Amino acid sequence: MKLFLLLILIFALNSIGFGQQIIVRDTVKSEILRQIRHINVVVPALPSRQSDCKMNVVYVLDGDDAFVNLVAAHLAFVRDMDNEIPAFLVVGVVSENTRMDDFMVGDPDRETGRAQKFLSFMSDELFPYIESRYNVTRHRLGVGHSLGGSLLMHALCDRDSLFNAYMMFSPNLVYSKNRLLEDFKAKAPVKLDKFVYLSIGDTGEPETGYLKGIRRFDSLLLNSPGIKGFEAHIDYLTEVGHMESLPVSLGRSVKEYIRYSYGTPGEDVRMAMLAEDDFAKAFSKYYNDRQEYLGYRYYPGVYNLYNHWIVLAGMNGQPRKILQIADLAIKIHEGDSHRYILYLGKAQAYDDMNDTESALKACEDAMKSLQAEHDQYDKEDYKYAEEEINELISEIKQAGH
């Protein structure tokens, strides 16, 4: 069976293209804060065939040009290497002279602190503003450094519906007598479908002071019953100070976030699904359950489905399971320019079942699928795909004699 050779050939069509992002400098008039707030929106460059795709939104606190561009560049690079994950719209929320007010919870012993109002500004004014102007999903990732990270911890404790995922670099969790730690302890969640990444350095102040808060948070997680759906990663950085923690942590946090959010489940999990009578039903249930965390329904792309699901069934000698998952994948990816590959998976499964007629019909469907998306291909890639289908047809016919 040639099923596994296709695994290698597929990558020839998965070309990498680095696009130019656009920065939009905008303002939002806030009735809640009684201010005009400045935002920097980084719009990703998408290929024309993906121009209608919805984007996840990343909200960067302290979102000046340098910070927002750093976050956007990391996410764009990851997506350019794997364009089957969603694109990201990055929104930087500027807080030039208002950080202490915006990011800290009010306290009788301190004049500053209006975090509740700032979160209301985000939920009631900023989020609707962005969602009415850009084609976005319901998935929101919050990114903050120092007090920006502190605000995100406050949101996690007090208004966890605002964000699906959090990246907090060197947050201050100990101000106001450990207020944020006590809030998380009081929350005592049993189920919390969230991804959280925290990092902390070990060099100089305020980092060494903040380190105590991170260790206490780590201890809270360690000594509490497992929180269903909650994924937390804590990075203890060595020889890293407060300002260095952001650039050092960002690549690590993006890696963990993408792995958890869009990575393929481990082989043991997929093998358990393969053991089910209906492989496609088990697959659907897994990704439907992920919707609680992501905020929208997500399925892996054509290449992922072929390489990690169809190939798994093929390697374990289960052609009928290939047909189950391939039929579902074909429905999911209607209109995808590479959907023809899924029909080739079906053709090879039928060939393994000695059903030459059905195998050739699947090849015919692959050719029709390819031809329907002719305009999405350059000349060489289209010719390669056409030859791939014709080669499989010849092999099936030869084996059938």
Number of C-alpha atoms within 10 A of each C-alpha: 12 10 19 16 9 16 15 10 13 16 10 11 15 15 11 11 13 12 13 11 16 11 16 12 13 10 15 15 14 16 10 14 14 9 11 11 17 18 25 21 25 23 19 20 16 18 10 9 12 12 10 10 14 16 21 19 24 25 25 28 27 24 25 18 16 10 19 26 21 15 23 22 16 14 23 22 14 16 19 17 14 14 18 16 20 16 23 24 25 29 28 27 21 20 19 11 8 13 18 17 18 23 28 23 22 17 13 8 7 9 10 17 19 19 22 20 16 20 22 16 20 18 16 13 16 21 16 11 13 16 13 9 8 13 15 18 18 15 19 24 21 24 28 26 25 24 22 28 26 25 29 29 26 24 20 23 19 16 15 16 13 19 24 21 25 26 27 28 31 33 26 27 27 19 15 14 9 13 15 26 21 15 15 18 15 10 12 15 15 12 11 17 20 21 22 23 22 24 25 31 27 19 17 12 12 16 21 16 15 21 23 15 21 23 14 15 20 15 11 16 16 10 9 12 11 12 14 12 15 15 16 15 15 17 16 18 16 11 11 17 19 21 15 16 23 23 13 15 22 20 16 13 24 17 13 18 21 14 12 13 16 17 13 15 13 9 12 9 11 19 16 11 19 22 12 13 10 14 23 22 14 18 18 14 11 16 15 16 11 19 15 15 20 25 16 12 14 15 20 18 18 22 20 15 18 27 16 17 25 27 21 20 24 20 13 11 13 17 22 18 24 27 23 17 26 26 16 16 22 17 10 15 16 11 14 18 19 23 24 26 25 28 26 27 29 29 32 28 28 23 22 18 14 14 15 20 14 17 26 22 16 23 25 19 18 25 20 13 21 24 16 14 16 13 12 16 16 9 10 10 15 18 11 14 22 16 12 16 20 15 11 18 22 12 13 24 14 9 11 12 6
